[in-house]
Amino acid sequence: MDPILSPHPVPRPERPADPTASLVRSMRRIAQAIDVRSREIARLSGLTLPQLIVLQSVRSLGEVTTQAISRDAAMSAPTVVGVLDKLEAKGLVVRYRSTRDRRVVHVRTTEAGQAALADSPDLLGEGFIAAFGQLPVERRRDLAEALDVLAGFMVGAAPQG
């Protein structure tokens, strides 16, 4: 029988009066879910989550610089360089110097990189994608904006408006 329709409702744990405590618990649950999903992605694809994110950035941006990947993937430039080293060793990307400015290095995916992306699982998982897709567009937008604000707080950005 549905617990909502039951004459004896199942007690729910009380939410703490302190919204910060609730926020910390929610963020911890998100971190745990990301960790589990990251291990699942690595098992299924042979790529770590940062490798997959960088590879997706390279694909979506085209032939691109490390700085552009860094901005798109929200990773530091040194982290991106390390990830690119591993992707290049696997034959998934190639790096080459610009013909206009030899100081600039471009990156592009290889056929093997395109195939790896085609075979890779969704970053968020099918269950998440389905549930999120069921929400009204405005609610999805609000959630995305709220998480963006929280992420900004986490990296020390000043609150916006």
N, C-alpha and C positions, 0 to 999 in steps of 0.2 A: 504494500500500500504506500502511496505517495506520502512522505513525511509531512508535507504541507496540509494534506487532507486528513491526516491521522488525528484522532481525538486526543492523542497524547503526543504533542509535538516534541521532536528531539531538541534538547536545549543546545543553543549555539554558544560557543565561548564568547564571553563579553569582550567588546572592543575596549581597549584601554582609553581612558579619558585623554591621554596625551597623544595627539596626532603624530608627533615625532616618533614615538615608540612603535606605532602602527606602521609608519613609513619605513622605519628601519627593518621591521619584520618582513614587509612586502619586498623591499629591496633585497633582502637576504634570500627570499624565495626565488626572486628573479635571478640572482647570481647563481644559486644552486641549479636552477633550470638551464641556464646558459652553460654551466659546467657539464651537466649531463648531456645536453645537446651537442656540445663541442666534442666530447668523447665519442658520441654516436657518429658524428660527421667524420671524424678521423678514422673510425673503424670502417665506415662505408666507402669513403672516398680516398683514404690515404693522405688527405690534406688536413692540416690544422685549420681551425676557424680563421685565424689571421691570414693564412695562405689563401684560403678560399675568398675572403673579403678582398684581398689585394688583387687576386686573379679576376674577380668580378669587376673591380674598378678599372683594371687595364682593359678588359673587354668593353665596358660601357664607355670609356673615355677615348678608346682608340690608341693610336701611337702617342704616348704621353710621357711626361717627365715624372721623376720621383716626387717632386714637390706637389704636382697635381694629384698624384695618387695619395700622397700623405693627407692632403686636404679632403679628398673624396672619401677616404677610408677612415678618417679621424684617428690617424696614427702618426707618431712622430716620424720625421724623415729617417733617422737612424734605424728605427724599427722596420720601416718599409724597405730600406736597403738590405737589412738582414733577411727579411722575408723574400725579397727578390732574389737574393743569393741562392736560397733554397729552391725557389721555383725554377730558376735558371738551371740549377744542377739537375733538376728533374726533367728538363727539356720542355717546360710549360710556357716559358717566356724567353724572349731574347732582348738583350740590351745592345744599343749601338749609339755611336756619337752622331750628333747632328752634322749635316754637311755644311750648314751655315755658320754654326758656332761650335767648335770642337769641345768646348767646356760643357755643353749640354748633352746629357745622355737621355735617350728615348727608350721606352719599353713597349713591346707589343706581344700579344699572345701568339703562340705557335699553334699548329693544327692539333698537336697533342694537348695544349692548354684549352683549346676550344672543346675538344672531346671530353676532357676532364670536367669542364663546366657543364657540359650537356649531361654527363652522367652523375653529377653531384646532387646530393639531396638539398631540399630547401633549407635555408639557414634557420628558419623558425619552426619548421616542422609542419606537416599537413594539418594536424589538429589545431594548431594555433592559427594557421592561415584560414581554415574553414570557420573557426569561431569568430575571428576578427572580421572576416568578410561578411558575417551575418549582422554585424552592427551597422546602424545607420551611418552614412558617410560623415555627418557632422560629429557623431560620437567618436569615430575613428580619428578624425582630424583633431578633436579635443584631446584624446589620449596621446596622440603623437606629439602634440604641442606640449602637453604636461610633462611627458618624458624628456623632451628636449630641454625644457626649463630645469628639470631635476638634474639632467646630465651636466648642464651648465653650472649648477650649484656645486656639483661634485668636483668639477675641475676649477672651481674658484671664480667663475664668471659672476659679475654683478647682476642682481635681478633686473629684469627688463620691465618697464612700465607697470 
